[in-house]
Amino acid sequence: MKFIITEEEKNRIRGLYEYVDESDTFLDQFSRIYGVPMEDAESINFSSGQTQMDIVKNTLMGPLKIPTIEHAREKGRLDRLLQELLSFYKGDTGLKGSVSEEQKLWLNDFIEILKVIKPQIENYAQGLPQEKVLVKVGDPNYLPSTEVLQSVKSGLDRYSQGLPQEKINTTNDSTYDYKLSDDKYYYSLKGQNNWVEANGKGLESIKSKVTFS
């Protein structure tokens, strides 16, 4: 596959290899590669051991959602971004020794996630028909399509229509997940995404005890 890139894009990629600041952190380098402001990147949880759904919520449905859509509008741009992230992961770019083992584990998971849902995001951003994505059940490097791709698509649809984004809390307790959408509160057994609208005392309990950031 052959990519045609602008001179501006060439200079940006060249800068990733040539620019080194001894004070750079993992966050500095990641935000520069992805093209997001530092204040947005700072809200991402880069710790390892997260579920794939948690990573999606914290990135592609969070501060990286809009820049990812913008990248996806340009044909081949997400492929180049993946190559840049992979080079960063391997230590070919950026400051040597600035990435911890935990950050490398997170970065590897994020790269694998972006690879899987890239066709969906590109088709959405470019106005093309959605393709079915085959996933390998039980393989930790792949995502369950029914849980993740539908959630990402829902978030993208709401964004395109100018609607407020859904907010989900999966850390309040060990039994339920909670969702705030269109000023309505929902709950689901943890990890199942079978949302039931809360009412009565349950609604009051969620309002008083569950926070949505």
MIMAR-827988 format. One record per residue: residue number from 0; x, y, z of N, C-alpha, C, O in turn. Coordinates in nm, 3 decimals, always signed. Layout:
! MIMAR-827988
NODE  num       nu       nv       nw      cau      cav      caw       cu       cv       cw       ou       ov       ow
NODE  NUM        X        Y        Z        X        Y        Z        X        Y        Z        X        Y        Z
...
This chain:
! MIMAR-827988
NODE  num       nu       nv       nw      cau      cav      caw       cu       cv       cw       ou       ov       ow
NODE    0   +0.084   -0.119   +0.000   +0.000   +0.000   +0.000   +0.088   +0.124   +0.000   +0.184   +0.133   +0.077
NODE    1   +0.055   +0.221   -0.087   +0.136   +0.342   -0.098   +0.058   +0.461   -0.043   -0.058   +0.481   -0.078
NODE    2   +0.124   +0.540   +0.044   +0.060   +0.656   +0.102   +0.117   +0.782   +0.039   +0.237   +0.791   +0.011
NODE    3   +0.030   +0.880   +0.016   +0.073   +1.011   -0.031   +0.049   +1.110   +0.081   -0.065   +1.128   +0.125
NODE    4   +0.154   +1.174   +0.130   +0.139   +1.265   +0.243   +0.192   +1.403   +0.205   +0.276   +1.417   +0.116
NODE    5   +0.140   +1.502   +0.274   +0.178   +1.640   +0.245   +0.317   +1.669   +0.303   +0.369   +1.594   +0.386
NODE    6   +0.376   +1.780   +0.256   +0.506   +1.821   +0.308   +0.496   +1.854   +0.456   +0.589   +1.826   +0.533
NODE    7   +0.385   +1.913   +0.497   +0.364   +1.944   +0.639   +0.365   +1.818   +0.724   +0.424   +1.815   +0.832
NODE    8   +0.298   +1.712   +0.673   +0.295   +1.584   +0.745   +0.433   +1.522   +0.749   +0.472   +1.464   +0.851
NODE    9   +0.510   +1.532   +0.640   +0.646   +1.480   +0.639   +0.730   +1.548   +0.746   +0.804   +1.482   +0.820
NODE   10   +0.717   +1.680   +0.755   +0.795   +1.754   +0.854   +0.755   +1.716   +0.996   +0.839   +1.710   +1.086
NODE   11   +0.624   +1.691   +1.017   +0.579   +1.653   +1.150   +0.636   +1.517   +1.190   +0.681   +1.500   +1.304
NODE   12   +0.634   +1.422   +1.097   +0.688   +1.288   +1.126   +0.839   +1.296   +1.149   +0.891   +1.232   +1.240
NODE   13   +0.909   +1.375   +1.065   +1.053   +1.391   +1.082   +1.086   +1.449   +1.219   +1.186   +1.413   +1.281
NODE   14   +1.000   +1.540   +1.264   +1.023   +1.602   +1.394   +1.013   +1.503   +1.509   +1.079   +1.520   +1.612
NODE   15   +0.931   +1.398   +1.492   +0.920   +1.296   +1.597   +1.052   +1.224   +1.618   +1.082   +1.179   +1.729
NODE   16   +1.131   +1.212   +1.512   +1.258   +1.142   +1.521   +1.371   +1.237   +1.563   +1.466   +1.196   +1.630
NODE   17   +1.361   +1.363   +1.523   +1.472   +1.455   +1.545   +1.461   +1.532   +1.676   +1.562   +1.567   +1.736
NODE   18   +1.337   +1.558   +1.722   +1.319   +1.639   +1.842   +1.335   +1.555   +1.968   +1.261   +1.460   +1.988
NODE   19   +1.429   +1.590   +2.050   +1.448   +1.522   +2.178   +1.472   +1.626   +2.286   +1.563   +1.709   +2.274
NODE   20   +1.391   +1.623   +2.388   +1.405   +1.711   +2.503   +1.431   +1.622   +2.624   +1.352   +1.532   +2.652
NODE   21   +1.539   +1.645   +2.693   +1.576   +1.559   +2.805   +1.472   +1.559   +2.917   +1.469   +1.469   +3.000
NODE   22   +1.385   +1.662   +2.919   +1.282   +1.668   +3.022   +1.151   +1.604   +2.978   +1.054   +1.601   +3.054
NODE   23   +1.148   +1.552   +2.854   +1.026   +1.490   +2.803   +0.983   +1.371   +2.888   +1.066   +1.293   +2.935
NODE   24   +0.853   +1.358   +2.908   +0.794   +1.242   +2.975   +0.718   +1.159   +2.872   +0.702   +1.199   +2.757
NODE   25   +0.671   +1.044   +2.916   +0.586   +0.961   +2.831   +0.465   +1.041   +2.783   +0.426   +1.031   +2.666
NODE   26   +0.407   +1.120   +2.873   +0.289   +1.199   +2.839   +0.321   +1.305   +2.733   +0.243   +1.325   +2.641
NODE   27   +0.435   +1.371   +2.747   +0.477   +1.471   +2.648   +0.485   +1.408   +2.509   +0.433   +1.462   +2.411
NODE   28   +0.551   +1.294   +2.503   +0.575   +1.231   +2.373   +0.448   +1.173   +2.312   +0.425   +1.185   +2.192
NODE   29   +0.363   +1.112   +2.396   +0.238   +1.055   +2.346   +0.147   +1.164   +2.293   +0.088   +1.148   +2.186
NODE   30   +0.134   +1.276   +2.366   +0.046   +1.384   +2.322   +0.096   +1.446   +2.192   +0.015   +1.487   +2.108
NODE   31   +0.229   +1.454   +2.174   +0.285   +1.510   +2.052   +0.258   +1.418   +1.933   +0.223   +1.465   +1.824
NODE   32   +0.275   +1.288   +1.953   +0.250   +1.192   +1.845   +0.103   +1.193   +1.804   +0.070   +1.193   +1.686
NODE   33   +0.015   +1.194   +1.903   -0.129   +1.183   +1.874   -0.189   +1.316   +1.830   -0.296   +1.320   +1.771
NODE   34   -0.118   +1.425   +1.861   -0.168   +1.556   +1.821   -0.278   +1.608   +1.910   -0.374   +1.668   +1.862
NODE   35   -0.264   +1.586   +2.042   -0.364   +1.635   +2.137   -0.297   +1.728   +2.237   -0.179   +1.710   +2.268
NODE   36   -0.370   +1.828   +2.288   -0.314   +1.917   +2.389   -0.276   +1.839   +2.515   -0.338   +1.739   +2.548
NODE   37   -0.174   +1.887   +2.584   -0.128   +1.820   +2.704   -0.238   +1.808   +2.809   -0.248   +1.707   +2.878
NODE   38   -0.322   +1.914   +2.821   -0.427   +1.910   +2.923   -0.529   +1.800   +2.895   -0.591   +1.748   +2.989
NODE   39   -0.549   +1.764   +2.768   -0.639   +1.653   +2.735   -0.572   +1.519   +2.766   -0.634   +1.429   +2.821
NODE   40   -0.445   +1.508   +2.728   -0.373   +1.383   +2.752   -0.358   +1.353   +2.901   -0.353   +1.237   +2.941
NODE   41   -0.352   +1.457   +2.983   -0.333   +1.438   +3.126   -0.451   +1.368   +3.193   -0.437   +1.312   +3.302
NODE   42   -0.568   +1.370   +3.128   -0.686   +1.306   +3.187   -0.694   +1.156   +3.156   -0.785   +1.088   +3.203
NODE   43   -0.599   +1.105   +3.076   -0.601   +0.963   +3.040   -0.534   +0.880   +3.150   -0.430   +0.919   +3.204
NODE   44   -0.594   +0.768   +3.181   -0.536   +0.674   +3.276   -0.442   +0.581   +3.200   -0.487   +0.495   +3.125
NODE   45   -0.310   +0.599   +3.221   -0.211   +0.520   +3.147   -0.164   +0.396   +3.224   -0.066   +0.333   +3.185
NODE   46   -0.232   +0.361   +3.331   -0.187   +0.245   +3.408   -0.221   +0.115   +3.335   -0.320   +0.109   +3.262
NODE   47   -0.139   +0.014   +3.354   -0.163   -0.116   +3.291   -0.267   -0.194   +3.373   -0.302   -0.153   +3.484
NODE   48   -0.313   -0.304   +3.318   -0.408   -0.389   +3.389   -0.553   -0.349   +3.372   -0.641   -0.411   +3.431
NODE   49   -0.581   -0.246   +3.290   -0.719   -0.207   +3.264   -0.782   -0.305   +3.165   -0.713   -0.369   +3.087
NODE   50   -0.915   -0.316   +3.171   -0.984   -0.394   +3.069   -0.981   -0.314   +2.939   -0.961   -0.193   +2.940
NODE   51   -1.002   -0.383   +2.828   -1.003   -0.315   +2.699   -1.116   -0.213   +2.692   -1.100   -0.106   +2.631
NODE   52   -1.231   -0.245   +2.754   -1.342   -0.150   +2.753   -1.305   -0.025   +2.831   -1.340   +0.086   +2.789
NODE   53   -1.235   -0.040   +2.943   -1.193   +0.076   +3.022   -1.099   +0.165   +2.940   -1.110   +0.288   +2.944
NODE   54   -1.007   +0.104   +2.865   -0.914   +0.183   +2.783   -0.991   +0.260   +2.677   -0.962   +0.377   +2.653
NODE   55   -1.089   +0.195   +2.614   -1.170   +0.264   +2.512   -1.243   +0.383   +2.573   -1.245   +0.492   +2.515
NODE   56   -1.304   +0.363   +2.689   -1.379   +0.471   +2.755   -1.287   +0.587   +2.791   -1.325   +0.703   +2.779
NODE   57   -1.164   +0.555   +2.835   -1.071   +0.658   +2.880   -1.001   +0.729   +2.765   -0.938   +0.833   +2.787
NODE   58   -1.010   +0.675   +2.643   -0.936   +0.733   +2.531   -1.027   +0.765   +2.414   -1.059   +0.881   +2.390
NODE   59   -1.068   +0.661   +2.339   -1.141   +0.681   +2.215   -1.284   +0.729   +2.237   -1.347   +0.781   +2.144
NODE   60   -1.338   +0.713   +2.357   -1.467   +0.770   +2.391   -1.449   +0.888   +2.486   -1.546   +0.942   +2.540
NODE   61   -1.322   +0.927   +2.507   -1.291   +1.039   +2.596   -1.209   +1.145   +2.524   -1.250   +1.192   +2.418
NODE   62   -1.095   +1.183   +2.580   -1.019   +1.295   +2.523   -0.958   +1.270   +2.384   -0.923   +1.366   +2.315
NODE   63   -0.946   +1.144   +2.342   -0.890   +1.116   +2.209   -0.996   +1.097   +2.102   -0.964   +1.072   +1.986
NODE   64   -1.123   +1.110   +2.139   -1.231   +1.083   +2.044   -1.229   +1.179   +1.926   -1.225   +1.136   +1.810
NODE   65   -1.232   +1.308   +1.952   -1.238   +1.407   +1.845   -1.112   +1.405   +1.758   -1.124   +1.403   +1.635
NODE   66   -0.990   +1.405   +1.818   -0.872   +1.397   +1.730   -0.865   +1.268   +1.650   -0.814   +1.269   +1.538
NODE   67   -0.916   +1.157   +1.705   -0.915   +1.031   +1.630   -1.008   +1.041   +1.509   -0.973   +0.994   +1.400
NODE   68   -1.124   +1.102   +1.527   -1.216   +1.121   +1.414   -1.152   +1.209   +1.308   -1.164   +1.182   +1.188
NODE   69   -1.084   +1.315   +1.353   -1.018   +1.404   +1.257   -0.908   +1.331   +1.181   -0.894   +1.349   +1.060
NODE   70   -0.830   +1.249   +1.251   -0.728   +1.168   +1.183   -0.793   +1.076   +1.080   -0.742   +1.059   +0.970
NODE   71   -0.907   +1.016   +1.118   -0.972   +0.916   +1.033   -1.032   +0.976   +0.907   -1.057   +0.904   +0.811
NODE   72   -1.055   +1.107   +0.906   -1.114   +1.171   +0.787   -1.016   +1.168   +0.669   -1.058   +1.169   +0.553
NODE   73   -0.887   +1.164   +0.699   -0.784   +1.162   +0.595   -0.742   +1.017   +0.568   -0.695   +0.949   +0.659
NODE   74   -0.759   +0.973   +0.448   -0.729   +0.833   +0.413   -0.582   +0.800   +0.442   -0.492   +0.870   +0.396
NODE   75   -0.561   +0.693   +0.517   -0.426   +0.648   +0.549   -0.365   +0.712   +0.672   -0.260   +0.668   +0.718
NODE   76   -0.430   +0.814   +0.726   -0.370   +0.885   +0.841   -0.363   +0.797   +0.965   -0.263   +0.801   +1.037
NODE   77   -0.467   +0.718   +0.992   -0.463   +0.631   +1.109   -0.357   +0.523   +1.095   -0.297   +0.481   +1.194
NODE   78   -0.333   +0.476   +0.972   -0.225   +0.378   +0.950   -0.090   +0.440   +0.987   -0.007   +0.376   +1.051
NODE   79   -0.069   +0.565   +0.946   +0.057   +0.631   +0.979   +0.068   +0.656   +1.129   +0.176   +0.642   +1.187
NODE   80   -0.044   +0.692   +1.191   -0.043   +0.713   +1.336   -0.007   +0.584   +1.409   +0.070   +0.587   +1.505
NODE   81   -0.063   +0.473   +1.364   -0.031   +0.344   +1.426   +0.118   +0.312   +1.413   +0.179   +0.259   +1.506
NODE   82   +0.176   +0.342   +1.297   +0.319   +0.319   +1.276   +0.402   +0.406   +1.371   +0.503   +0.361   +1.424
NODE   83   +0.359   +0.531   +1.390   +0.431   +0.622   +1.481   +0.422   +0.572   +1.625   +0.521   +0.576   +1.698
NODE   84   +0.303   +0.526   +1.665   +0.286   +0.473   +1.800   +0.369   +0.346   +1.820   +0.427   +0.324   +1.927
NODE   85   +0.373   +0.262   +1.717   +0.452   +0.138   +1.725   +0.601   +0.169   +1.736   +0.672   +0.103   +1.811
NODE   86   +0.648   +0.270   +1.661   +0.788   +0.311   +1.670   +0.820   +0.364   +1.808   +0.927   +0.337   +1.863
NODE   87   +0.726   +0.439   +1.864   +0.742   +0.490   +2.001   +0.749   +0.375   +2.100   +0.832   +0.375   +2.190
NODE   88   +0.660   +0.277   +2.084   +0.657   +0.159   +2.171   +0.790   +0.082   +2.165   +0.840   +0.036   +2.267
NODE   89   +0.846   +0.068   +2.044   +0.970   -0.007   +2.027   +1.094   +0.071   +2.069   +1.203   +0.015   +2.080
NODE   90   +1.077   +0.202   +2.093   +1.191   +0.285   +2.132   +1.266   +0.343   +2.014   +1.376   +0.395   +2.031
NODE   91   +1.207   +0.336   +1.894   +1.274   +0.392   +1.776   +1.262   +0.543   +1.772   +1.345   +0.611   +1.710
NODE   92   +1.159   +0.598   +1.838   +1.142   +0.743   +1.847   +1.130   +0.784   +1.992   +1.106   +0.700   +2.080
NODE   93   +1.145   +0.913   +2.017   +1.131   +0.963   +2.153   +1.257   +0.948   +2.235   +1.360   +0.902   +2.186
NODE   94   +1.246   +0.987   +2.360   +1.360   +0.985   +2.451   +1.382   +0.845   +2.505   +1.290   +0.786   +2.562
NODE   95   +1.501   +0.791   +2.490   +1.531   +0.657   +2.536   +1.514   +0.647   +2.688   +1.557   +0.734   +2.763
NODE   96   +1.449   +0.539   +2.731   +1.434   +0.515   +2.873   +1.324   +0.595   +2.940   +1.309   +0.589   +3.062
NODE   97   +1.245   +0.671   +2.861   +1.141   +0.754   +2.922   +1.009   +0.681   +2.937   +0.915   +0.735   +2.996
NODE   98   +1.000   +0.558   +2.885   +0.877   +0.480   +2.892   +0.896   +0.364   +2.988   +0.984   +0.281   +2.969
NODE   99   +0.813   +0.360   +3.092   +0.823   +0.252   +3.190   +0.761   +0.125   +3.134   +0.691   +0.128   +3.033
NODE  100   +0.785   +0.013   +3.201   +0.727   -0.113   +3.157   +0.575   -0.108   +3.164   +0.507   -0.162   +3.077
NODE  101   +0.522   -0.046   +3.267   +0.376   -0.033   +3.281   +0.318   +0.048   +3.166   +0.215   +0.012   +3.109
NODE  102   +0.385   +0.158   +3.130   +0.338   +0.240   +3.019   +0.347   +0.165   +2.887   +0.262   +0.181   +2.799
NODE  103   +0.450   +0.082   +2.872   +0.463   +0.002   +2.750   +0.349   -0.098   +2.739   +0.297   -0.121   +2.630
NODE  104   +0.311   -0.158   +2.851   +0.199   -0.252   +2.849   +0.070   -0.182   +2.808   -0.007   -0.234   +2.728
NODE  105   +0.048   -0.062   +2.864   -0.071   +0.014   +2.827   -0.068   +0.051   +2.679   -0.167   +0.037   +2.609
NODE  106   +0.048   +0.099   +2.633   +0.061   +0.143   +2.494   +0.036   +0.027   +2.398   -0.028   +0.045   +2.295
NODE  107   +0.086   -0.091   +2.432   +0.063   -0.209   +2.348   -0.086   -0.240   +2.339   -0.138   -0.268   +2.231
NODE  108   -0.155   -0.236   +2.455   -0.299   -0.261   +2.455   -0.373   -0.158   +2.370   -0.462   -0.192   +2.293
NODE  109   -0.334   -0.031   +2.384   -0.401   +0.075   +2.309   -0.381   +0.058   +2.158   -0.474   +0.077   +2.080
NODE  110   -0.260   +0.023   +2.118   -0.231   +0.002   +1.976   -0.317   -0.111   +1.920   -0.374   -0.098   +1.812
NODE  111   -0.328   -0.222   +1.995   -0.408   -0.335   +1.948   -0.555   -0.297   +1.936   -0.622   -0.338   +1.842
NODE  112   -0.604   -0.218   +2.032   -0.744   -0.174   +2.028   -0.768   -0.086   +1.906   -0.866   -0.105   +1.834
NODE  113   -0.677   +0.009   +1.882   -0.693   +0.101   +1.769   -0.688   +0.025   +1.636   -0.760   +0.059   +1.542
NODE  114   -0.604   -0.079   +1.628   -0.599   -0.160   +1.506   -0.734   -0.225   +1.476   -0.779   -0.227   +1.361
NODE  115   -0.799   -0.276   +1.581   -0.923   -0.351   +1.563   -1.038   -0.261   +1.519   -1.114   -0.296   +1.428
NODE  116   -1.052   -0.144   +1.584   -1.168   -0.060   +1.554   -1.139   +0.047   +1.449   -1.227   +0.127   +1.417
NODE  117   -1.017   +0.050   +1.396   -0.980   +0.149   +1.295   -1.074   +0.148   +1.174   -1.118   +0.255   +1.132
NODE  118   -1.109   +0.031   +1.117   -1.199   +0.034   +1.000   -1.333   +0.097   +1.031   -1.389   +0.168   +0.947
NODE  119   -1.387   +0.072   +1.151   -1.516   +0.129   +1.188   -1.507   +0.281   +1.196   -1.594   +0.352   +1.147
NODE  120   -1.401   +0.329   +1.260   -1.386   +0.474   +1.277   -1.363   +0.541   +1.142   -1.421   +0.647   +1.114
NODE  121   -1.280   +0.482   +1.057   -1.254   +0.539   +0.925   -1.380   +0.545   +0.840   -1.409   +0.647   +0.777
NODE  122   -1.456   +0.436   +0.839   -1.578   +0.434   +0.760   -1.677   +0.538   +0.811   -1.744   +0.605   +0.732
NODE  123   -1.686   +0.551   +0.942   -1.775   +0.650   +0.999   -1.731   +0.791   +0.961   -1.812   +0.871   +0.914
NODE  124   -1.603   +0.821   +0.980   -1.552   +0.956   +0.955   -1.558   +0.993   +0.808   -1.575   +1.110   +0.775
NODE  125   -1.543   +0.894   +0.720   -1.542   +0.920   +0.575   -1.678   +0.898   +0.510   -1.690   +0.907   +0.388
NODE  126   -1.780   +0.867   +0.592   -1.915   +0.849   +0.539   -1.932   +0.724   +0.457   -2.015   +0.719   +0.366
NODE  127   -1.854   +0.620   +0.489   -1.861   +0.494   +0.414   -1.946   +0.393   +0.490   -1.965   +0.409   +0.611
NODE  128   -1.997   +0.289   +0.422   -2.076   +0.187   +0.492   -1.992   +0.118   +0.599   -1.872   +0.097   +0.582
NODE  129   -2.056   +0.082   +0.709   -1.986   +0.014   +0.817   -1.958   -0.131   +0.778   -2.042   -0.197   +0.716
NODE  130   -1.839   -0.178   +0.815   -1.803   -0.317   +0.788   -1.815   -0.398   +0.916   -1.798   -0.346   +1.026
NODE  131   -1.845   -0.526   +0.899   -1.846   -0.615   +1.015   -1.702   -0.652   +1.049   -1.623   -0.684   +0.960
NODE  132   -1.670   -0.648   +1.177   -1.534   -0.681   +1.220   -1.537   -0.814   +1.294   -1.609   -0.829   +1.393
NODE  133   -1.459   -0.909   +1.246   -1.451   -1.038   +1.311   -1.353   -1.032   +1.426   -1.241   -0.983   +1.410
NODE  134   -1.395   -1.081   +1.541   -1.306   -1.081   +1.658   -1.291   -1.224   +1.708   -1.382   -1.306   +1.694
NODE  135   -1.178   -1.253   +1.765   -1.149   -1.385   +1.817   -1.187   -1.391   +1.964   -1.121   -1.330   +2.049
NODE  136   -1.292   -1.462   +1.994   -1.340   -1.471   +2.131   -1.234   -1.537   +2.219   -1.180   -1.642   +2.183
NODE  137   -1.205   -1.477   +2.332   -1.107   -1.532   +2.425   -0.966   -1.485   +2.401   -0.878   -1.510   +2.484
NODE  138   -0.940   -1.416   +2.288   -0.806   -1.364   +2.260   -0.794   -1.226   +2.325   -0.868   -1.135   +2.288
NODE  139   -0.702   -1.208   +2.422   -0.692   -1.079   +2.493   -0.650   -0.964   +2.404   -0.662   -0.848   +2.445
NODE  140   -0.600   -0.990   +2.284   -0.558   -0.882   +2.195   -0.672   -0.829   +2.108   -0.653   -0.736   +2.030
NODE  141   -0.792   -0.889   +2.123   -0.906   -0.845   +2.043   -1.019   -0.798   +2.134   -1.021   -0.828   +2.254
NODE  142   -1.112   -0.723   +2.076   -1.223   -0.667   +2.151   -1.353   -0.741   +2.121   -1.375   -0.784   +2.008
NODE  143   -1.440   -0.756   +2.223   -1.572   -0.812   +2.196   -1.655   -0.710   +2.119   -1.685   -0.603   +2.172
NODE  144   -1.693   -0.741   +1.995   -1.759   -0.642   +1.909   -1.889   -0.590   +1.968   -1.916   -0.470   +1.961
NODE  145   -1.969   -0.677   +2.027   -2.098   -0.633   +2.077   -2.085   -0.531   +2.189   -2.171   -0.444   +2.205
NODE  146   -1.979   -0.541   +2.267   -1.962   -0.450   +2.381   -1.893   -0.322   +2.341   -1.937   -0.213   +2.379
NODE  147   -1.785   -0.331   +2.265   -1.702   -0.215   +2.239   -1.743   -0.139   +2.114   -1.763   -0.018   +2.119
NODE  148   -1.755   -0.208   +2.002   -1.783   -0.138   +1.877   -1.917   -0.067   +1.881   -1.929   +0.043   +1.827
NODE  149   -2.017   -0.126   +1.942   -2.146   -0.060   +1.953   -2.137   +0.063   +2.043   -2.200   +0.165   +2.016
NODE  150   -2.059   +0.052   +2.150   -2.044   +0.166   +2.240   -1.972   +0.281   +2.172   -2.011   +0.397   +2.185
NODE  151   -1.865   +0.248   +2.097   -1.792   +0.352   +2.024   -1.881   +0.415   +1.919   -1.884   +0.537   +1.905
NODE  152   -1.954   +0.332   +1.843   -2.043   +0.385   +1.740   -2.149   +0.475   +1.802   -2.180   +0.580   +1.746
NODE  153   -2.204   +0.435   +1.917   -2.304   +0.518   +1.983   -2.246   +0.654   +2.021   -2.311   +0.758   +2.003
NODE  154   -2.124   +0.652   +2.073   -2.060   +0.778   +2.110   -2.033   +0.866   +1.989   -2.052   +0.987   +1.996
NODE  155   -1.990   +0.805   +1.878   -1.964   +0.881   +1.756   -2.093   +0.938   +1.698   -2.095   +1.051   +1.650
NODE  156   -2.200   +0.859   +1.703   -2.328   +0.907   +1.652   -2.377   +1.027   +1.732   -2.426   +1.125   +1.675
NODE  157   -2.364   +1.020   +1.863   -2.408   +1.130   +1.948   -2.323   +1.254   +1.921   -2.374   +1.366   +1.919
NODE  158   -2.194   +1.233   +1.900   -2.106   +1.346   +1.870   -2.147   +1.413   +1.740   -2.153   +1.536   +1.733
NODE  159   -2.176   +1.335   +1.635   -2.210   +1.390   +1.505   -2.342   +1.466   +1.509   -2.363   +1.558   +1.430
NODE  160   -2.432   +1.427   +1.600   -2.562   +1.493   +1.611   -2.560   +1.608   +1.711   -2.663   +1.670   +1.736
NODE  161   -2.444   +1.636   +1.770   -2.434   +1.745   +1.866   -2.500   +1.714   +1.998   -2.536   +1.806   +2.073
NODE  162   -2.517   +1.584   +2.029   -2.583   +1.546   +2.155   -2.480   +1.532   +2.266   -2.363   +1.504   +2.239
NODE  163   -2.522   +1.551   +2.393   -2.428   +1.531   +2.504   -2.383   +1.386   +2.512   -2.460   +1.294   +2.484
NODE  164   -2.258   +1.366   +2.549   -2.203   +1.231   +2.555   -2.250   +1.157   +2.680   -2.269   +1.217   +2.787
NODE  165   -2.268   +1.027   +2.665   -2.303   +0.944   +2.780   -2.185   +0.936   +2.876   -2.069   +0.937   +2.834
NODE  166   -2.215   +0.929   +3.004   -2.111   +0.914   +3.105   -2.135   +0.784   +3.180   -2.248   +0.755   +3.222
NODE  167   -2.029   +0.706   +3.197   -2.042   +0.575   +3.260   -1.944   +0.564   +3.376   -1.828   +0.602   +3.365
NODE  168   -1.992   +0.511   +3.486   -1.909   +0.484   +3.603   -1.905   +0.333   +3.625   -2.007   +0.271   +3.651
NODE  169   -1.784   +0.276   +3.615   -1.769   +0.131   +3.633   -1.692   +0.097   +3.760   -1.660   -0.019   +3.785
NODE  170   -1.662   +0.198   +3.841   -1.574   +0.177   +3.957   -1.642   +0.206   +4.091   -1.577   +0.201   +4.195
NODE  171   -1.772   +0.237   +4.090   -1.838   +0.275   +4.215   -1.849   +0.157   +4.311   -1.829   +0.173   +4.432
NODE  172   -1.880   +0.039   +4.258   -1.889   -0.081   +4.341   -1.860   -0.203   +4.255   -1.836   -0.191   +4.135
NODE  173   -1.862   -0.320   +4.317   -1.822   -0.442   +4.247   -1.938   -0.515   +4.181   -1.918   -0.620   +4.120
NODE  174   -2.060   -0.461   +4.193   -2.178   -0.533   +4.143   -2.238   -0.469   +4.018   -2.278   -0.540   +3.925
NODE  175   -2.244   -0.336   +4.016   -2.313   -0.267   +3.908   -2.225   -0.164   +3.838   -2.131   -0.111   +3.898
NODE  176   -2.257   -0.137   +3.711   -2.208   -0.021   +3.638   -2.323   +0.078   +3.628   -2.440   +0.040   +3.635
NODE  177   -2.289   +0.207   +3.614   -2.391   +0.311   +3.612   -2.370   +0.403   +3.492   -2.256   +0.428   +3.452
NODE  178   -2.480   +0.453   +3.435   -2.471   +0.539   +3.318   -2.564   +0.660   +3.334   -2.676   +0.648   +3.383
NODE  179   -2.513   +0.776   +3.291   -2.592   +0.898   +3.285   -2.605   +0.938   +3.139   -2.504   +0.964   +3.073
NODE  180   -2.727   +0.943   +3.087   -2.750   +0.975   +2.946   -2.879   +1.056   +2.932   -2.985   +1.013   +2.978
NODE  181   -2.868   +1.174   +2.869   -2.986   +1.259   +2.849   -3.059   +1.286   +2.981   -3.182   +1.281   +2.988
NODE  182   -2.981   +1.313   +3.086   -3.036   +1.344   +3.219   -3.113   +1.228   +3.282   -3.189   +1.247   +3.377
NODE  183   -3.093   +1.107   +3.229   -3.154   +0.988   +3.288   -3.043   +0.897   +3.341   -2.934   +0.892   +3.285
NODE  184   -3.073   +0.825   +3.449   -2.975   +0.739   +3.514   -3.011   +0.592   +3.490   -3.128   +0.552   +3.496
NODE  185   -2.906   +0.512   +3.462   -2.926   +0.371   +3.433   -2.826   +0.288   +3.514   -2.723   +0.338   +3.560
NODE  186   -2.859   +0.159   +3.532   -2.766   +0.067   +3.596   -2.766   -0.065   +3.520   -2.862   -0.098   +3.450
NODE  187   -2.655   -0.139   +3.534   -2.643   -0.269   +3.469   -2.552   -0.357   +3.555   -2.462   -0.306   +3.622
NODE  188   -2.575   -0.487   +3.553   -2.480   -0.577   +3.618   -2.343   -0.556   +3.554   -2.333   -0.538   +3.433
NODE  189   -2.240   -0.558   +3.634   -2.106   -0.519   +3.591   -2.061   -0.593   +3.464   -2.064   -0.716   +3.457
NODE  190   -2.020   -0.512   +3.364   -1.964   -0.565   +3.241   -2.063   -0.618   +3.140   -2.022   -0.667   +3.034
NODE  191   -2.196   -0.610   +3.169   -2.293   -0.672   +3.079   -2.358   -0.574   +2.982   -2.409   -0.616   +2.878
NODE  192   -2.356   -0.443   +3.013   -2.413   -0.341   +2.923   -2.562   -0.363   +2.895   -2.610   -0.327   +2.788
NODE  193   -2.633   -0.422   +2.990   -2.779   -0.436   +2.978   -2.842   -0.329   +3.068   -2.874   -0.355   +3.184
NODE  194   -2.859   -0.209   +3.012   -2.894   -0.093   +3.093   -3.043   -0.088   +3.126   -3.128   -0.107   +3.039
NODE  195   -3.072   -0.062   +3.254   -3.210   -0.048   +3.303   -3.223   +0.091   +3.363   -3.140   +0.132   +3.444
NODE  196   -3.326   +0.164   +3.324   -3.343   +0.299   +3.378   -3.379   +0.291   +3.526   -3.467   +0.215   +3.567
NODE  197   -3.311   +0.371   +3.606   -3.332   +0.371   +3.750   -3.452   +0.459   +3.785   -3.479   +0.559   +3.720
NODE  198   -3.523   +0.419   +3.890   -3.634   +0.501   +3.939   -3.651   +0.477   +4.089   -3.588   +0.388   +4.146
NODE  199   -3.736   +0.556   +4.150   -3.764   +0.539   +4.292   -3.641   +0.556   +4.379   -3.558   +0.644   +4.355
NODE  200   -3.630   +0.471   +4.482   -3.519   +0.481   +4.576   -3.385   +0.450   +4.509   -3.282   +0.507   +4.546
NODE  201   -3.387   +0.360   +4.410   -3.264   +0.330   +4.338   -3.210   +0.452   +4.265   -3.089   +0.475   +4.263
NODE  202   -3.300   +0.530   +4.206   -3.260   +0.651   +4.137   -3.200   +0.751   +4.234   -3.096   +0.811   +4.207
NODE  203   -3.265   +0.769   +4.348   -3.214   +0.864   +4.448   -3.078   +0.820   +4.501   -2.991   +0.903   +4.527
NODE  204   -3.060   +0.688   +4.516   -2.933   +0.636   +4.565   -2.821   +0.663   +4.465   -2.712   +0.704   +4.504
NODE  205   -2.849   +0.641   +4.335   -2.747   +0.666   +4.232   -2.711   +0.814   +4.229   -2.594   +0.849   +4.221
NODE  206   -2.813   +0.900   +4.234   -2.788   +1.045   +4.230   -2.701   +1.091   +4.345   -2.617   +1.180   +4.329
NODE  207   -2.720   +1.030   +4.462   -2.648   +1.077   +4.581   -2.511   +1.011   +4.599   -2.423   +1.068   +4.664
NODE  208   -2.492   +0.891   +4.542   -2.370   +0.815   +4.571   -2.275   +0.796   +4.452   -2.156   +0.772   +4.472
NODE  209   -2.326   +0.808   +4.329   -2.244   +0.779   +4.212   -2.207   +0.909   +4.143   -2.293   +0.992   +4.116
NODE  210   -2.079   +0.925   +4.114   -2.031   +1.045   +4.043   -1.998   +1.010   +3.898   -1.952   +0.900   +3.869
NODE  211   -2.021   +1.106   +3.809   -1.991   +1.089   +3.668   -1.901   +1.202   +3.625   -1.941   +1.318   +3.627
NODE  212   -1.776   +1.169   +3.584   -1.681   +1.273   +3.546   -1.685   +1.296   +3.397   -1.612   +1.381   +3.345
